[in-house]
Structure formats: C-alpha cells, structure tokens
Amino acid sequence: MPCAFGYGETGGLEWAQEDPNYLWHTPFGEPKRLITRNGSGAGDAAARLSRVPPGHPEGYLEGFANIYSEAADAIVARREGRELADEVIYPTILDGLKGVEFIDACIRSSARNAAWVRV
C-alpha cells in the first residue's frame, strides 16, 4: 500500500496509490480536508489538467482511446492489404460473446445457490 505523506510549515498532505483520486490536506490547527480529483477545492490548474469528470476513475478515457486507436490501426492495415494477426489489440465480437456467456453462467450459478456451472 504505497502512501505518500508530506508535512511542511503550514500543514500536511496524505495520498495513497490504491485510492489515487483523493488527497488529504491537513492545515495546522484545522480539521483534515478531503480534496478529490477535479472536485471542489482542487483549483483551476488541477481542473484544467483533469480530462475526466469527478466520479470517473483515471484511465477511463484512456481505455476508450486505446480501443479507438487500435481499431484505426486495424482499418489502415486492412486498407493497405496487410494481415492483422497480432498487430492490433482490441475487443472482438468473440470477446463480447465470451463476456455474455460468463454473465449467463453467473446467473445460472446464482439460481442454483452458487453451484459450479459449465461455461
């Protein structure tokens, strides 16, 4: 559980890697304050650099950006007549089907009092 603590002349800061959207600020002689990423009190500079709204974890947009970038690479490869093979990585229809099969197995297992079911 990597944490960072900092104490200076006017107070302290506390941040934990497993909860990266939160920063605790403790001004000397005052109660501890929670500052959330892109939330109230974070400041103009933080708001300018935060690309996702409060409540969405960092990486949310990057995940979609990766999928779109990989799909664009696949389209270019197809247009150039190149084999895709392992050149691009993005979810396929088969991946979606496997996800739905997993959810179906979870529902069937739940209906059988958490019994093992074949996927």
Sequence and secondary structure as in RCSB ss.txt:
>XXXX:A:sequence
MPCAFGYGETGGLEWAQEDPNYLWHTPFGEPKRLITRNGSGAGDAAARLSRVPPGHPEGYLEGFANIYSEAADAI
VARREGRELADEVIYPTILDGLKGVEFIDACIRSSARNAAWVRV
>XXXX:A:secstr
  EEEEE SSEEEEEETTSTTEEEEEETTS  EEEETTSTTS HHHHHH  S TTS TTHHHHHHHHHHHHHHHH
HHHHTT   TTS     HHHHHHHHHHHHHHHHHHHTTS     
